[in-house]
């Protein structure tokens, strides 16, 4: 029930919108972000949408997947874009992170925070969202990055391992817009995006 979810997100302090395609969401962001300094959190969704390439033509953009200096600049940018590993039907956003910089930037710092989320990341409740983040998104991210973790080796679920290659170091759950972030948006896209 997308209209209900969009309303729940609004009640929790997020501006929310639904887009029929990733291209429509990219067009919206390209129109509304001009001459800005933008930080990108590590996100296969944003990468697949080629949003960095599009926005960097008329904005100053810092990408999470570059040097440590770029990560710090992304963290302190006035606009921060990322995705979520899961979104519950009750409006809770769940993210797992290795270094913490991506989730930290969604909790404190930017003037405008934007999550771009495909419908494949929806879960019925918070427990399902956490399960999805740990057992779907995290193992796929470990595999993509060539990590030698049990979840990759066994091609199964999270083993709550102690591997040095583990990405599951920090988890954030947004129950609503952080009060120190003036504007936060959730853009739902009618596509399967990222993990």
C-alpha positions as a LaTeX table, in Angstrom:
\begin{tabular}{lrrr}
\hline
Residue & $x$ (\AA) & $y$ (\AA) & $z$ (\AA) \\
\hline
Unk1 & 0.00 & 0.00 & 0.00 \\
Unk2 & 2.26 & 2.77 & $-1.33$ \\
Unk3 & $-0.06$ & 5.71 & $-0.48$ \\
Unk4 & $-0.24$ & 4.53 & 3.13 \\
Unk5 & 3.56 & 4.16 & 3.33 \\
Unk6 & 4.11 & 7.63 & 1.88 \\
Unk7 & 1.73 & 9.03 & 4.47 \\
Unk8 & 3.45 & 7.15 & 7.32 \\
Unk9 & 6.78 & 8.59 & 6.21 \\
Unk10 & 5.29 & 12.10 & 6.19 \\
Unk11 & 3.90 & 11.60 & 9.70 \\
Unk12 & 7.44 & 10.65 & 10.77 \\
Unk13 & 8.84 & 13.89 & 9.37 \\
Unk14 & 10.05 & 12.75 & 5.96 \\
Unk15 & 8.94 & 14.34 & 2.72 \\
Unk16 & 8.03 & 11.43 & 0.50 \\
Unk17 & 7.33 & 10.82 & $-3.16$ \\
Unk18 & 6.77 & 7.86 & $-5.46$ \\
Unk19 & 8.34 & 7.59 & $-8.92$ \\
Unk20 & 7.33 & 5.13 & $-11.62$ \\
Unk21 & 10.95 & 4.69 & $-12.69$ \\
Unk22 & 14.50 & 5.35 & $-11.65$ \\
Unk23 & 14.82 & 7.72 & $-14.60$ \\
Unk24 & 11.95 & 9.83 & $-13.24$ \\
Unk25 & 13.59 & 10.00 & $-9.80$ \\
Unk26 & 16.91 & 11.00 & $-11.38$ \\
Unk27 & 15.17 & 13.73 & $-13.40$ \\
Unk28 & 13.56 & 15.06 & $-10.20$ \\
Unk29 & 16.89 & 15.17 & $-8.37$ \\
Unk30 & 18.63 & 16.71 & $-11.38$ \\
Unk31 & 16.03 & 19.51 & $-11.42$ \\
Unk32 & 16.00 & 20.18 & $-7.67$ \\
Unk33 & 19.73 & 19.92 & $-6.97$ \\
Unk34 & 21.61 & 22.62 & $-8.83$ \\
Unk35 & 24.78 & 24.39 & $-7.72$ \\
Unk36 & 24.85 & 22.37 & $-4.49$ \\
Unk37 & 27.57 & 20.56 & $-2.60$ \\
Unk38 & 26.39 & 16.96 & $-2.38$ \\
Unk39 & 27.72 & 13.96 & $-0.50$ \\
Unk40 & 27.02 & 10.46 & $-1.76$ \\
Unk41 & 26.86 & 7.59 & 0.68 \\
Unk42 & 27.98 & 4.21 & $-0.60$ \\
Unk43 & 24.98 & 2.94 & $-2.55$ \\
Unk44 & 24.60 & 0.48 & $-5.38$ \\
Unk45 & 21.19 & 2.06 & $-6.00$ \\
Unk46 & 22.73 & 5.48 & $-6.67$ \\
Unk47 & 25.48 & 3.88 & $-8.74$ \\
Unk48 & 23.01 & 1.91 & $-10.86$ \\
Unk49 & 21.00 & 5.08 & $-11.49$ \\
Unk50 & 24.21 & 6.84 & $-12.63$ \\
Unk51 & 23.18 & 9.69 & $-10.37$ \\
Unk52 & 26.74 & 10.75 & $-9.58$ \\
Unk53 & 27.53 & 11.28 & $-13.25$ \\
Unk54 & 24.33 & 13.24 & $-13.84$ \\
Unk55 & 24.55 & 15.51 & $-10.78$ \\
Unk56 & 28.29 & 16.17 & $-11.01$ \\
Unk57 & 27.78 & 18.12 & $-14.24$ \\
Unk58 & 26.27 & 21.06 & $-12.31$ \\
Unk59 & 26.98 & 20.37 & $-8.64$ \\
Unk60 & 30.05 & 19.76 & $-6.51$ \\
Unk61 & 29.76 & 16.07 & $-5.63$ \\
Unk62 & 31.76 & 13.91 & $-3.21$ \\
Unk63 & 31.50 & 10.15 & $-3.64$ \\
Unk64 & 31.77 & 7.81 & $-0.67$ \\
Unk65 & 33.67 & 5.16 & $-2.65$ \\
Unk66 & 36.72 & 7.30 & $-3.24$ \\
Unk67 & 39.55 & 8.33 & $-0.87$ \\
Unk68 & 39.06 & 8.91 & 2.87 \\
Unk69 & 39.20 & 12.67 & 2.25 \\
Unk70 & 36.22 & 12.30 & $-0.11$ \\
Unk71 & 34.31 & 10.37 & 2.57 \\
Unk72 & 34.88 & 13.17 & 5.08 \\
Unk73 & 33.80 & 15.77 & 2.51 \\
Unk74 & 30.69 & 13.70 & 1.68 \\
Unk75 & 29.85 & 13.49 & 5.39 \\
Unk76 & 30.01 & 17.26 & 5.82 \\
Unk77 & 28.18 & 18.22 & 2.60 \\
Unk78 & 24.96 & 20.24 & 3.00 \\
Unk79 & 23.08 & 17.67 & 0.88 \\
Unk80 & 23.53 & 13.94 & 1.46 \\
Unk81 & 22.15 & 11.21 & $-0.83$ \\
Unk82 & 22.07 & 7.52 & $-0.11$ \\
Unk83 & 19.72 & 4.57 & $-0.07$ \\
Unk84 & 18.59 & 2.15 & 2.61 \\
Unk85 & 19.11 & $-1.57$ & 2.96 \\
Unk86 & 15.46 & $-1.92$ & 3.97 \\
Unk87 & 12.30 & 0.07 & 4.58 \\
Unk88 & 9.47 & $-1.29$ & 6.70 \\
Unk89 & 5.82 & $-0.70$ & 5.91 \\
Unk90 & 5.76 & 1.24 & 9.19 \\
Unk91 & 8.30 & 3.71 & 7.81 \\
Unk92 & 11.46 & 2.52 & 9.58 \\
Unk93 & 14.63 & 2.79 & 7.48 \\
Unk94 & 17.42 & 0.29 & 8.21 \\
Unk95 & 21.05 & 0.54 & 7.08 \\
Unk96 & 24.13 & $-1.55$ & 7.81 \\
Unk97 & 27.58 & $-0.02$ & 7.40 \\
Unk98 & 31.21 & $-1.06$ & 7.79 \\
Unk99 & 32.91 & 2.23 & 8.61 \\
Unk100 & 29.93 & 4.12 & 9.96 \\
Unk101 & 30.43 & 7.23 & 7.82 \\
Unk102 & 27.38 & 6.58 & 5.64 \\
Unk103 & 24.99 & 5.93 & 8.50 \\
Unk104 & 26.50 & 8.77 & 10.55 \\
Unk105 & 25.74 & 11.22 & 7.76 \\
Unk106 & 22.10 & 10.10 & 7.74 \\
Unk107 & 21.84 & 10.85 & 11.46 \\
Unk108 & 23.66 & 14.16 & 11.80 \\
Unk109 & 25.01 & 16.90 & 9.60 \\
Unk110 & 23.30 & 17.61 & 6.31 \\
Unk111 & 20.74 & 20.31 & 5.74 \\
Unk112 & 18.96 & 18.02 & 3.29 \\
Unk113 & 18.98 & 14.23 & 3.46 \\
Unk114 & 17.64 & 12.13 & 0.61 \\
Unk115 & 17.06 & 8.37 & 0.54 \\
Unk116 & 16.37 & 6.76 & $-2.88$ \\
Unk117 & 14.80 & 3.33 & $-2.37$ \\
Unk118 & 13.56 & 0.66 & $-4.78$ \\
Unk119 & 10.47 & $-1.36$ & $-3.92$ \\
Unk120 & 12.58 & $-4.52$ & $-3.58$ \\
Unk121 & 13.74 & $-3.15$ & $-0.22$ \\
Unk122 & 10.30 & $-3.09$ & 1.39 \\
Unk123 & 9.66 & $-5.30$ & 4.41 \\
Unk124 & 6.44 & $-5.83$ & 6.37 \\
Unk125 & 7.79 & $-4.61$ & 9.71 \\
Unk126 & 10.95 & $-3.58$ & 11.56 \\
Unk127 & 11.98 & $-7.17$ & 12.26 \\
Unk128 & 11.64 & $-7.99$ & 8.56 \\
Unk129 & 13.61 & $-4.87$ & 7.62 \\
Unk130 & 16.48 & $-5.82$ & 9.94 \\
Unk131 & 16.41 & $-9.37$ & 8.59 \\
Unk132 & 16.51 & $-8.07$ & 5.04 \\
Unk133 & 19.44 & $-5.76$ & 5.76 \\
Unk134 & 21.43 & $-8.54$ & 7.44 \\
Unk135 & 20.51 & $-11.51$ & 5.28 \\
Unk136 & 19.98 & $-10.02$ & 1.82 \\
Unk137 & 21.79 & $-6.69$ & 1.48 \\
Unk138 & 24.88 & $-7.35$ & 3.60 \\
Unk139 & 25.81 & $-10.72$ & 2.03 \\
Unk140 & 25.35 & $-9.30$ & $-1.48$ \\
Unk141 & 27.52 & $-6.31$ & $-0.63$ \\
Unk142 & 30.19 & $-8.62$ & 0.82 \\
Unk143 & 30.11 & $-10.70$ & $-2.38$ \\
Unk144 & 30.29 & $-7.59$ & $-4.59$ \\
Unk145 & 33.36 & $-6.36$ & $-2.68$ \\
Unk146 & 35.09 & $-9.76$ & $-2.71$ \\
Unk147 & 34.95 & $-10.15$ & 1.06 \\
Unk148 & 35.82 & $-13.54$ & 2.53 \\
Unk149 & 32.94 & $-13.86$ & 4.97 \\
Unk150 & 30.84 & $-16.90$ & 5.87 \\
Unk151 & 27.76 & $-15.34$ & 4.29 \\
Unk152 & 29.59 & $-15.22$ & 0.95 \\
Unk153 & 31.27 & $-18.60$ & 1.24 \\
Unk154 & 28.04 & $-20.38$ & 2.22 \\
Unk155 & 25.87 & $-18.17$ & $-0.05$ \\
Unk156 & 23.34 & $-17.96$ & 2.72 \\
Unk157 & 22.45 & $-15.57$ & 5.50 \\
Unk158 & 24.37 & $-13.52$ & 8.05 \\
Unk159 & 26.38 & $-15.68$ & 10.43 \\
Unk160 & 27.12 & $-12.81$ & 12.83 \\
Unk161 & 30.76 & $-13.57$ & 12.10 \\
Unk162 & 33.92 & $-12.08$ & 13.51 \\
Unk163 & 35.66 & $-12.00$ & 10.12 \\
Unk164 & 38.08 & $-9.16$ & 9.40 \\
Unk165 & 36.18 & $-8.72$ & 6.11 \\
Unk166 & 32.83 & $-8.26$ & 7.87 \\
Unk167 & 30.81 & $-5.26$ & 6.64 \\
Unk168 & 28.19 & $-5.52$ & 9.40 \\
Unk169 & 29.79 & $-3.24$ & 11.96 \\
Unk170 & 27.14 & $-0.54$ & 12.45 \\
Unk171 & 23.37 & $-0.58$ & 12.03 \\
Unk172 & 21.10 & 2.44 & 12.02 \\
Unk173 & 17.34 & 2.53 & 12.29 \\
Unk174 & 15.51 & 5.73 & 11.44 \\
Unk175 & 12.12 & 5.87 & 13.12 \\
Unk176 & 11.72 & 9.40 & 11.81 \\
Unk177 & 13.60 & 12.44 & 10.54 \\
Unk178 & 16.50 & 13.30 & 12.84 \\
Unk179 & 15.53 & 16.57 & 14.51 \\
Unk180 & 18.81 & 18.31 & 13.62 \\
Unk181 & 18.31 & 17.67 & 9.89 \\
Unk182 & 15.95 & 20.37 & 8.54 \\
Unk183 & 14.78 & 18.47 & 5.44 \\
Unk184 & 14.72 & 14.72 & 4.83 \\
Unk185 & 13.15 & 12.92 & 1.90 \\
Unk186 & 12.37 & 9.33 & 0.99 \\
Unk187 & 11.99 & 8.77 & $-2.74$ \\
Unk188 & 10.36 & 5.42 & $-3.49$ \\
Unk189 & 11.01 & 4.05 & $-6.96$ \\
Unk190 & 8.84 & 1.44 & $-8.68$ \\
Unk191 & 11.87 & $-0.67$ & $-9.62$ \\
Unk192 & 14.23 & $-3.15$ & $-8.04$ \\
Unk193 & 17.31 & $-1.09$ & $-7.19$ \\
Unk194 & 20.50 & $-2.10$ & $-5.41$ \\
Unk195 & 20.53 & $-4.71$ & $-2.69$ \\
\hline
\end{tabular}
